């Protein structure tokens, strides 16, 4: 099949590098005589069978956007795989516009929608995915990063570095809640690179349910240990994904809050930073220990920053490879660059059979890399409870007796 028109659609949240992909696709398409069509707002309008929310992407329009943040054609979280009518509408609209191939830029939910279009069109529309996610959670091979992750992390590190200087200057503690769900990749990546005092991610908990108390124990212990080391300031990073594993009782007040297209509670609705700050502050106040704690959300400002050179180059490579893959008569794959070569990964191996969405990868806490990140944190570990003299120092710092300290932090005294 000869490809005359290639559609471009962006799904999910914004990520640095999207414009670079759009630019690379459009410029390469023009070079080989193919018309690139940009669809506005993801699948939002296609799902309603609208055919006027699109336009031909010109060379002048895309030639210098590769270092810009955001997406010139917008994005949305419309999920075609879960809505048969929306899927039928989208395929009908694409066929009416004579779209021969579609390049979707997105994460785990976008993989399912892309596969659904291919299947519904019975292969008449060739489809590929370019993986982007600042959460870095789409299950790519080895240690390949999702497009946008490194740029978001770079910006996050700058924010944390500034907060650490402020904390040192003012003698206070910051509790930063970092965007990213359902995994802790971005939080850990920022924390490790910025050398945050302590970083807490959902993967480190063996229990399926995480309580607010579990998190507060770690934060409180980190503050006490650092004070015992002679430092009255620091910064703790919490993954917003921790909230997704709270027990129903702890989020019962959120039954009526806004949810995303997949039915998940928007974790931004759970003010994790404020909850942890208030609870930990109350513990110190009860013992008449002065500690100043400030909560800070590190969120949306990471999504539309200009891409760093790594992501800018990565975006260009992915866009170019996607066009070549389709022109060669191929379809149904996630496009990645591995060891310098363009590598397609079949949709079939990227779909989770249980969820129907793209496979998610979680932080592997058994790796040496995680072990290094953990060892550089200041937090109570089982080894802190082996030396009685050190326990006495920690307990005195906390305003507790040694026996009270051991009882209070009993969970942290044993390896999880």
SVG drawing of the C-alpha trace seen along z (x, -y; Angstrom):
<svg xmlns="http://www.w3.org/2000/svg" viewBox="-21 -32 48 43">
<polyline fill="none" stroke="black" stroke-width="0.4" points="0.0,0.0 1.3,-3.4 1.0,-5.9 -0.1,-9.4 -1.3,-10.8 0.1,-10.2 -2.0,-11.4 -0.4,-12.5 -2.2,-12.4 -1.0,-13.1 -2.6,-11.3 -2.2,-11.5 -0.4,-14.3 2.1,-16.6 5.8,-15.7 8.9,-17.5 9.9,-16.4 6.4,-16.1 6.9,-19.0 10.2,-17.5 8.4,-14.3 5.8,-16.2 8.4,-18.2 10.5,-15.2 7.5,-13.3 6.2,-16.2 9.6,-17.2 10.5,-13.6 7.1,-13.1 7.4,-16.2 10.8,-15.0 9.4,-11.7 6.2,-13.1 3.7,-12.3 1.2,-14.8 1.4,-15.0 -1.9,-15.7 -2.0,-17.0 -5.2,-16.2 -6.1,-18.6 -6.6,-17.5 -5.7,-13.9 -8.6,-11.6 -11.2,-14.0 -12.8,-15.1 -12.1,-12.0 -14.1,-10.1 -17.1,-12.3 -16.5,-11.7 -15.5,-15.3 -13.2,-15.7 -12.6,-19.4 -10.3,-19.5 -7.1,-18.8 -4.8,-20.5 -1.9,-19.8 1.4,-20.5 3.6,-22.8 7.4,-22.9 7.3,-26.5 5.0,-25.6 7.2,-22.7 10.7,-23.6 11.7,-25.4 9.5,-23.9 11.7,-21.0 13.0,-22.8 9.6,-24.1 7.7,-22.6 4.1,-21.5 2.3,-20.3 1.3,-22.5 -1.7,-20.1 -2.7,-19.7 -3.5,-16.4 -6.3,-14.6 -7.0,-11.5 -9.8,-10.1 -9.5,-6.3 -10.9,-4.6 -10.2,-1.1 -12.8,-1.4 -15.5,-3.1 -16.8,-1.1 -18.8,-4.0 -15.9,-6.4 -13.6,-3.8 -16.1,-3.4 -16.4,-7.2 -12.6,-7.7 -12.0,-5.0 -14.8,-6.4 -13.4,-9.9 -9.9,-8.7 -11.1,-6.8 -13.2,-9.8 -10.1,-11.9 -8.2,-9.2 -5.6,-8.7 -3.4,-5.8 -1.3,-5.7 -1.4,-7.1 1.4,-7.9 0.2,-8.2 2.4,-9.9 1.5,-8.6 1.9,-6.3 0.2,-3.1 -3.4,-4.1 -2.5,-5.3 -1.1,-1.8 -4.5,-0.2 -6.2,-2.9 -3.7,-2.5 -4.1,1.2 -7.9,0.8 -7.8,-1.4 -5.6,1.0 -7.9,3.9 -11.1,2.0 -9.9,0.8 -8.8,4.4 -5.3,3.1 -6.4,0.5 -4.9,-2.1 -1.3,-1.4 -0.6,-2.5 2.5,-3.0 3.1,-4.5 5.9,-6.7 6.3,-6.3 6.4,-9.4 5.8,-9.8 7.4,-11.9 6.4,-9.1 8.7,-6.7 6.4,-3.9 5.6,-2.4 7.4,1.0 10.1,0.4 13.1,2.9 16.0,2.7 16.7,-0.8 15.2,-2.7 13.5,-5.9 10.2,-7.2 10.5,-10.4 10.2,-13.4 11.3,-11.7 14.9,-13.1 13.8,-16.7 11.1,-16.5 13.7,-15.1 16.2,-17.7 13.7,-20.5 12.7,-18.7 16.3,-18.5 16.6,-22.2 13.6,-22.9 14.7,-20.5 18.2,-22.1 16.7,-25.5 14.5,-24.2 17.4,-22.6 19.3,-26.0 16.1,-27.6 15.8,-24.8 19.4,-25.3 19.1,-29.1 15.9,-29.1 16.4,-26.0 13.2,-24.3 12.0,-21.1 10.3,-20.7 8.0,-17.9 7.8,-17.8 5.1,-15.7 6.3,-14.8 3.9,-14.2 3.9,-10.7 1.5,-7.7 1.3,-4.8 5.0,-4.4 7.9,-6.1 10.4,-6.5 10.2,-10.3 10.3,-10.9 13.2,-8.5 15.0,-9.9 14.8,-13.5 15.6,-12.5 18.7,-10.5 20.1,-13.1 19.4,-16.0 20.5,-14.1 17.2,-14.8 17.4,-13.9 14.8,-11.1 12.7,-9.9 9.6,-7.7 8.0,-5.7 5.2,-3.1 7.4,-0.3 9.3,-0.1 6.3,1.1 5.7,4.8 2.0,4.4 -0.5,3.7 -2.0,1.0 0.0,-2.0 -1.2,-4.0 -0.6,-7.7 1.0,-6.5 3.6,-4.4 4.7,-7.5 4.7,-9.7 6.9,-7.3 9.6,-7.5 9.4,-11.3 9.5,-11.7 12.4,-9.3 14.3,-11.1 14.0,-14.4 15.1,-13.0 18.1,-11.2 19.3,-14.2 18.8,-16.4 20.9,-13.8 23.6,-14.3 23.6,-18.0 21.4,-19.2 18.1,-21.1 16.9,-21.1 16.2,-18.9 13.8,-17.9 11.7,-14.7 10.2,-13.8 7.0,-11.8 5.6,-10.2 2.0,-11.2 1.4,-7.6 1.6,-6.7 -2.0,-8.1 -3.3,-5.5 -2.4,-2.7 -4.2,-4.3 -6.9,-2.2 -10.5,-3.0 -11.0,-4.4 -8.3,-7.0 -9.7,-8.3 -13.4,-7.9 -13.8,-11.6 -12.8,-11.6 -15.6,-9.4 -17.1,-12.4 -14.0,-14.0 -13.0,-14.4 -11.7,-11.4 -9.7,-10.9 -10.9,-9.3 -9.9,-5.8 -12.0,-6.3 -9.0,-6.8 -9.2,-9.4 -7.0,-12.3 -4.2,-12.0 -3.8,-15.7 -7.1,-15.8 -5.5,-14.0 -3.4,-16.7 -0.7,-14.3 1.9,-16.9 -0.5,-18.7 -1.7,-15.5 1.9,-14.3 3.0,-17.8 0.2,-18.2 0.5,-14.7 4.3,-14.9 4.2,-18.4 1.6,-17.3 4.0,-14.5 6.8,-17.0 4.5,-19.6 3.2,-17.0 6.7,-16.4 7.4,-20.2 10.1,-19.8 10.4,-22.7 10.4,-21.8 9.3,-23.9 7.8,-22.0 6.5,-23.3 4.7,-21.2 5.4,-21.8 3.9,-20.2 6.3,-19.6 3.9,-18.9 2.6,-20.4 5.5,-22.7 7.6,-19.6 5.3,-18.6 5.8,-21.4 9.4,-22.5 11.6,-22.7 13.3,-19.4 17.0,-19.0 19.3,-18.0 18.9,-14.3 15.1,-14.4 15.4,-16.8 17.6,-14.3 15.6,-11.3 12.4,-12.9 13.8,-13.5 15.1,-9.9 11.7,-8.5 9.7,-10.6 12.0,-9.8 12.0,-6.0 8.2,-5.9 7.7,-7.3 10.2,-4.9 8.6,-1.9 5.2,-2.8 6.5,-3.5 8.1,-0.1 4.6,1.5 4.8,2.2 2.3,1.5 1.2,2.3 4.4,1.5 5.9,-0.8 8.9,-2.5 12.1,-2.8 15.8,-3.4 17.9,-0.7 21.7,-0.6 21.5,-3.3 19.2,-1.3 15.5,-1.8 13.6,1.1 9.9,1.9 8.1,3.7 4.8,5.4 1.7,4.1 0.9,7.7 3.9,7.7 3.2,4.3 -0.5,4.8 -1.3,6.0 -3.9,8.8 -5.4,7.9 -5.9,4.2 -6.0,4.0 -3.7,1.0 0.0,0.8 2.3,2.7 3.5,0.8 7.0,1.1 7.6,0.3 10.8,-0.7 12.8,2.4 14.0,2.0 16.2,5.1 18.7,3.4 22.0,2.1 21.0,-1.3 18.1,-1.5 20.4,-0.3 22.8,-3.2 20.0,-5.7 18.7,-4.3 22.1,-4.3 22.5,-8.0 19.2,-8.8 19.0,-9.9 16.3,-7.7 15.9,-5.3 17.1,-1.8 17.3,1.5 21.0,0.9 20.2,-2.3 18.7,-0.2 21.7,2.1 23.9,-0.4 22.3,-1.2 24.3,-4.5 23.1,-5.7 19.5,-4.7 19.9,-6.8 21.0,-9.8 18.1,-9.4 15.6,-9.0 16.9,-12.1 16.7,-14.1 13.1,-13.0 12.1,-13.8 11.4,-10.1 12.9,-7.5 15.0,-4.8 12.2,-2.2 9.6,-4.6 11.7,-5.3 12.1,-1.6 8.4,-1.1 7.4,-4.1 9.6,-3.1 9.2,0.6 8.2,1.0 11.4,-0.7 13.6,1.4 13.1,4.6 13.9,5.1 10.8,4.9"/>
</svg>
